[in-house]
Amino acid sequence: MKKELTSLRGFVLVLMAGILLASCSKKDSEPDSIIVGKWNFSNATVNARVGTRSLSQYLMEEFEFTSAEAQQSVLFINAMIQQAFTGSVELKSNNTFTSNFGGTPDTGTWSMSQGGDKLTINSDSEGPAIFDILELSSSRLVLKTTELMDIDLDGDGDEETVTITVEMTLNK
């Protein structure tokens, strides 16, 4: 059980890191003026898959969790992710940004795609992150990103491919 909790903790940390890396982005077009400003985190939905299985299925099959235990673990991970995103980002007109999510300040540059459907964030502390812009108005921004990572979640020496899709809503 201790090995399972350690592996689960490691998975949660990797999941959060992947999401945080993906949480900054930019796009280049006329909507630039709408996107400029301070955006406050509202909520996020997270979908994690291990290979072709949902996270719940993976936990039940690999760690012999009951359905209730798997669901509780998924809810716990989602709550941790919500907490990690609590904060704001300010996208400035000179294509720089400052952010503070989960108590971690960051700076860098941002850009928007020509068609206004992608936001790229180049963090000073992390690599670039690209987001699909699902919705952009003067008061609401909905972003979506998918990250793939290979990690040995169950400690068997073989890496599993983890796919994390995050859709987050920010409000001005």
C-alpha positions in Angstrom: 0.0 0.0 0.0 2.9 2.4 0.8 4.3 1.7 -2.7 0.9 2.5 -4.2 0.6 5.8 -2.3 4.2 6.8 -3.3 3.5 6.0 -7.0 0.2 7.9 -6.8 1.9 10.9 -5.2 4.5 10.8 -7.9 1.8 10.7 -10.6 0.0 13.7 -9.0 3.2 15.7 -9.0 4.0 14.9 -12.6 0.4 15.6 -13.5 0.5 19.0 -11.8 3.9 19.9 -13.3 2.6 19.0 -16.8 -0.5 21.1 -16.3 1.5 24.1 -14.9 3.8 23.9 -17.9 0.8 24.0 -20.1 -0.9 26.9 -18.3 0.7 29.8 -20.2 0.1 30.6 -23.9 -0.4 33.3 -26.7 -1.8 34.2 -30.1 -1.2 36.8 -32.9 -4.2 38.5 -34.5 -6.8 41.2 -34.0 -8.1 39.5 -30.8 -4.8 40.5 -29.2 -6.4 43.7 -27.8 -9.2 41.6 -26.2 -6.8 39.1 -24.6 -4.7 41.9 -23.0 -5.4 42.3 -19.4 -5.5 40.5 -16.1 -7.2 37.1 -16.2 -8.3 35.3 -13.0 -8.6 31.6 -12.8 -12.2 30.4 -12.5 -12.1 26.6 -12.9 -10.6 23.7 -14.8 -11.6 20.3 -16.0 -8.9 17.6 -16.3 -9.0 14.4 -18.2 -6.1 12.0 -17.5 -5.6 8.8 -19.5 -2.9 6.2 -19.0 -2.5 4.5 -22.4 -6.0 3.9 -23.6 -7.5 3.7 -20.1 -9.1 6.3 -18.0 -7.2 7.2 -14.8 -10.0 5.4 -12.8 -9.6 2.2 -14.9 -5.8 2.3 -14.5 -6.0 2.6 -10.7 -8.5 -0.2 -10.5 -6.6 -2.5 -12.8 -3.0 -1.8 -11.8 -3.4 -1.0 -8.1 -6.5 -3.0 -7.4 -8.5 0.0 -6.2 -12.2 -0.4 -5.8 -14.3 1.8 -8.0 -15.0 4.1 -5.1 -11.3 4.3 -4.2 -10.4 5.1 -7.8 -13.1 7.8 -8.0 -12.0 9.3 -4.7 -8.4 9.4 -6.0 -9.4 11.1 -9.2 -11.4 13.7 -7.3 -8.4 14.3 -5.0 -6.1 14.8 -8.0 -8.6 17.2 -9.6 -8.9 19.2 -6.3 -5.1 19.5 -6.2 -5.1 20.7 -9.8 -7.8 23.3 -9.1 -5.7 24.5 -6.2 -2.5 24.6 -8.3 -4.3 26.9 -10.8 -5.7 29.3 -8.3 -4.3 32.7 -9.2 -4.1 35.0 -12.2 -2.1 35.9 -15.3 -1.7 39.4 -16.8 -1.2 39.4 -20.5 0.4 42.8 -21.4 0.2 44.7 -24.7 4.0 44.4 -25.2 3.5 40.6 -25.4 4.9 39.9 -22.0 3.1 38.3 -19.1 3.3 38.0 -15.3 1.4 35.3 -13.5 1.0 33.8 -10.1 -0.7 30.4 -10.0 -0.7 28.3 -6.9 1.6 30.8 -5.2 4.3 30.5 -7.9 5.1 33.8 -9.7 6.3 33.6 -13.3 7.1 35.9 -16.2 7.7 35.5 -19.9 6.3 36.3 -23.3 3.1 35.4 -25.1 1.8 35.3 -28.7 -1.4 34.6 -30.5 -1.7 32.6 -33.8 -2.6 34.5 -37.0 -6.1 33.0 -36.9 -6.6 33.8 -33.2 -7.2 30.2 -32.2 -3.9 29.4 -30.4 -2.1 31.1 -27.5 1.6 30.4 -26.9 3.2 31.1 -23.6 7.0 31.2 -23.3 7.7 31.1 -19.6 11.1 32.4 -18.3 11.1 29.3 -16.0 9.6 26.6 -18.3 9.5 25.7 -22.0 6.7 27.0 -24.3 3.1 25.9 -23.8 0.5 26.1 -26.6 -3.2 26.4 -25.9 -6.3 26.1 -28.1 -8.5 29.2 -27.5 -12.0 27.8 -27.3 -13.6 31.0 -26.3 -12.4 34.6 -26.1 -14.5 37.6 -25.1 -13.8 40.8 -23.2 -14.5 39.0 -19.9 -14.0 35.3 -20.5 -11.1 33.1 -21.8 -11.4 29.4 -22.2 -8.2 27.5 -23.0 -7.5 23.9 -23.7 -4.2 22.0 -23.8 -3.1 18.4 -24.0 0.2 17.1 -22.7 1.8 13.7 -23.3 4.4 12.2 -20.9 6.0 8.9 -20.4 6.5 7.9 -16.8 6.7 4.7 -14.8 3.6 5.0 -12.6 3.5 1.6 -11.1 7.2 1.1 -10.5 7.6 -1.9 -12.8 10.4 -0.4 -14.9 8.1 0.2 -17.9 7.0 3.7 -18.7 3.3 4.3 -19.4 2.1 7.1 -21.7 0.0 9.5 -19.7 -2.2 12.0 -21.7 -3.5 15.0 -19.7 -6.1 17.3 -21.2 -6.9 20.4 -19.3 -9.6 22.9 -20.2 -9.5 26.1 -18.0 -11.7 29.1 -17.7 -10.3 32.5 -16.8 -12.3 35.7 -16.2 -11.4 39.4 -16.3 
